């Protein structure tokens, strides 16, 4: 038997079918360790021909992983999670495994983190089933150390496929409470490994994920203090620590971390980008311009050797940042080609659209000129104009989009209605919101429907106070006296 897929699952009935369907043509055997599902996860796995092993959760990912490793019968083991998808050629992979002399493969992972952004890294997920190969660590479990010890210097290659990871988009994080679970596991790991830099790094990542930026920085500093030579994961450490410091407005401290990081990883584009935004925030626009141009020359960082790569930072994001800086310096003619390249390079990415629209308007363009280009499309232009409080122009763009896009989501009509409310056109807002349909009542922006009714006098303020808590977006649209914002 050539290849075993090994997984651990718990309550993954939504994600598991897509995972197994993506990889079943590449593997000979599927071993699933179920750690206490209360749904149909085990039954779904069996429908795909898996051997399902049941094991109590011990608060230790490696312990669960090793149950699957011990049960595997293939010469090779591929490790996946239910919220991952195999992206590659199954036949190519199987031919490679039959002839390679490598003992393991670093697999590129594409983490989808929301808003169309991805985070790239590589980790060892495919390895020979050899005596003594075991996973280590409670959280962010690792098999590479034991594989290298057993293999005595044998080669590790890069896999000819990737895994697309869905599990860290915001909605799924909230539902599965991954952040809270991971934080507790990371604390337990540190208590067991007090002088382990990777454990400190992982705890810093989990503090950061829960919003404790200062706690994350403290752990990152500790990890750097006890790390020997540069480790592959350390590139992400420098990046996340600098991001935290930037968000805390500690720009000089961020630059110090970035200088150290760039000494160890001089071609890590993401660090150059963070250096640019930190320099700009500190008032050094010349240094920022140089840093952003360096990002465009380098292009997206490679993984391996870098960890935590955002491909946009070596292309559209760098072009957007540079174009925005040049526009604000009065150099719109230089900014425009950069911003157009960013919009073409990342279709639908709103930061680039927003900056392009701002730059074109600053250069004297009329809205009709904006609407004649593609990309961005009229709806994206409308969204950019809405965000910049140009409500009349936004309505014009939204209406142009309706003429070319018959199937529009409810949010489009809600946004158009809100723009009309802010312009004081309540009758127009009433008409605009109707195509949103009954489904809009349950949407995240359904408050616009109530706002229109309130502005028309058909809904008393007391009803709004019963429906919406303090801090809800509706209270930003209704001044204390109940008057409606007129917009501009």
Secondary structure, DSSP 8 states (H G I E B T S, - for coil): --EEEEEEESS-HHHHHHHHHHHTTT-SEEEEEESS-SSSHHHHHHHTT-EEEE----S-HHHHHHHHHHH--SSEEEE--TTEEEES-HHHHHHHHHH---SEEEEEEEEEEETTEEEEEEEEEEEE--TT---B-SSS-B-HHHHHHHHTS--EEEEEEEEEE-TTSHHHHHHHTHHHHHHHHHHHHHHH-TT-HHHHHHHHHHHHHTT-HHHHHHHHHHHHHH--S--TTHHHHHHHHHHHHHHTT-HHHHHHHHHHHHHH-TT-HHHHHHHHHHHHHTT-HHHHHHHHHHHHHH-S--TTT-SSB-GGGGTHHHHHHHHHHHHHTT-HHHHHHHHHHHHHHSTT-HHHHHHHHHHHHHTT--HHHHHTSSSS-HHHHHHHHHHTT-HHHHHHHHHHHHHH-SS--HHHHHHHHHHHHHTT-HHHHHHHHHTT-GGGGGSTTTHHHHHHHHHTTSS-HHHHHHHS-TT-THHHHB-TT--B----
